[in-house]
């Protein structure tokens, strides 16, 4: 099956909100909600194609049974996301609009990763990508299995760079973050330490710091849902 047209359609659907990302002022909540609805719809199309593509292969190779199970898990969680009542007026204040825009971008990342998975032939390699998508969605869905999921919210993340062994915070270090498997263009930059604060979408993230133009450390971290704030610490040797 040729899945490429689905991905291209997804790219077209993602474009309107990408153009809106530069400004969050005076936004029309209806446009944001419509864009998010389209992104969920395109993700559903991608998952439907995945069922057909890998389902046909599973008929001949049982190794693809695990692939289909992962697709089912992702499908269930995307359905839960679609069930959240984003059109409710209480979800259209500025914080919720920010959340929905960031969620839109992360759904775009999932579509890119699914496209990458289609190019692979080894079930284990496909499963690694699908496992990431499945787990990353789960991390966004605190209380996801309840009849009425908790209101979606971003997490206030603070990043500190501490000198060893004194524990003194080092100012002026650059901090960057992106979804773990996302391309570089999805990177967000914090204010420099020691005022490195940003509202971040829950999920599995790659975080790194740069000092004097050189990478001084990086880590994979989980930004959990259901909390107001989180702190990520890096330790560097005193120069």
Secondary structure, 3 states (H helix, E strand, C coil): CCCHHHHHHHHHHHHHHHHHCCCCCCCCHHHHHHHHHHHHHHHHHHHHHHHHHHHHHHCCCHHHHHHHHHHHHHHHHHHHHHHCCCCCHHHCCHHHHHHHHHHHHHHHHHHHHHHHHHCCCCHHHHHHHHHHHHHHHHHCCCCCCCCCCCCCCCEEEEEEEEEECCCCECCCCEEEEEECCCCHHHCEECCCCCCCEEEECCEEEEEEEEECCEEEEEEEEEECCCCCEEEEEEEEECC
